Amino acid sequence: MVLVQAFNGSGDTQTPTKINLVFFWLIQIPLAYLLALEFEWGYSGMFWAVFVSETGVGIFILWPFSRGKWKNREDLIQKRDLLVTVQSSDH
């Protein structure tokens, strides 16, 4: 969860959105339904679906985080420079 929020903190909101879409909507919810209702595991099935999904996110997020593209995004650098210019002209 911390690495996903690191992307948000850097200004890259697309990566966490895509990851959450896949792991929550396409994996966790269907798996929870399958385990809890079809396999009749009840609340334990829901717990295991969350566990599997969050573990998957934790393992998968290491790949885009280690690539480091989020550190050097040109659009974010330009926005930062514009913000610094606007703030310095206000004083």
C-alpha positions as CSV (number, residue, x, y, z in Angstrom):
1,M,0.0,0.0,0.0
2,V,2.8,2.4,0.8
3,L,4.4,2.1,-2.7
4,V,1.1,2.7,-4.4
5,Q,0.7,5.9,-2.4
6,A,4.3,6.9,-3.3
7,F,3.0,7.2,-6.9
8,N,0.2,9.4,-5.8
9,G,2.6,11.6,-3.8
10,S,4.8,12.0,-6.8
11,G,1.8,13.2,-8.8
12,D,1.4,10.0,-10.9
13,T,-2.2,9.1,-10.3
14,Q,-2.6,7.0,-13.4
15,T,-0.4,4.1,-12.2
16,P,-2.3,3.5,-8.9
17,T,-5.6,3.9,-10.6
18,K,-4.8,1.2,-13.2
19,I,-3.4,-1.1,-10.5
20,N,-6.4,-0.7,-8.2
21,L,-8.8,-1.2,-11.2
22,V,-7.2,-4.5,-12.0
23,F,-6.5,-5.9,-8.5
24,F,-9.6,-4.7,-6.8
25,W,-12.3,-4.8,-9.5
26,L,-11.0,-7.7,-11.6
27,I,-9.4,-9.9,-9.0
28,Q,-10.5,-9.2,-5.4
29,I,-14.3,-8.8,-5.9
30,P,-14.7,-11.8,-8.2
31,L,-12.4,-13.9,-6.0
32,A,-14.3,-12.9,-2.9
33,Y,-17.6,-13.9,-4.5
34,L,-16.2,-17.2,-5.7
35,L,-14.6,-18.1,-2.4
36,A,-17.3,-16.8,-0.1
37,L,-20.4,-18.0,-2.0
38,E,-19.5,-20.6,-4.5
39,F,-17.0,-22.4,-2.3
40,E,-19.1,-21.6,0.8
41,W,-16.1,-20.3,2.8
42,G,-18.2,-17.3,4.0
43,Y,-16.2,-14.5,5.7
44,S,-13.0,-16.5,5.4
45,G,-13.3,-16.5,1.7
46,M,-13.7,-12.8,1.7
47,F,-10.6,-12.5,3.9
48,W,-8.5,-14.7,1.6
49,A,-9.6,-12.7,-1.5
50,V,-8.4,-9.5,0.2
51,F,-5.2,-11.2,1.2
52,V,-4.5,-12.5,-2.3
53,S,-5.4,-9.2,-4.0
54,E,-3.3,-7.0,-1.6
55,T,-0.4,-9.4,-1.8
56,G,-0.6,-9.3,-5.6
57,V,-0.6,-5.5,-5.5
58,G,2.4,-5.5,-3.2
59,I,4.4,-7.8,-5.4
60,F,3.4,-6.2,-8.7
61,I,4.0,-2.6,-7.6
62,L,7.7,-3.4,-7.1
63,W,8.1,-3.6,-10.9
64,P,6.9,-0.1,-11.9
65,F,8.3,1.5,-8.7
66,S,11.8,0.0,-9.4
67,R,11.7,1.3,-13.0
68,G,11.6,4.8,-11.6
69,K,9.8,6.6,-14.4
70,W,7.7,8.3,-11.8
71,K,10.8,10.2,-10.6
72,N,11.5,12.0,-13.9
73,R,8.1,12.7,-15.4
74,E,8.6,15.8,-17.6
75,D,5.0,17.1,-17.2
76,L,5.5,17.1,-13.4
77,I,8.8,18.8,-13.6
78,Q,7.3,21.6,-15.8
79,K,4.3,22.0,-13.4
80,R,6.8,22.2,-10.5
81,D,8.9,24.8,-12.2
82,L,5.8,26.9,-13.1
83,L,4.6,26.7,-9.5
84,V,8.0,27.9,-8.3
85,T,7.9,30.8,-10.8
86,V,4.4,31.8,-9.7
87,Q,5.2,31.6,-6.0
88,S,8.4,33.6,-6.4
89,S,6.6,36.4,-8.3
90,D,4.0,36.7,-5.6
91,H,6.6,37.7,-3.0
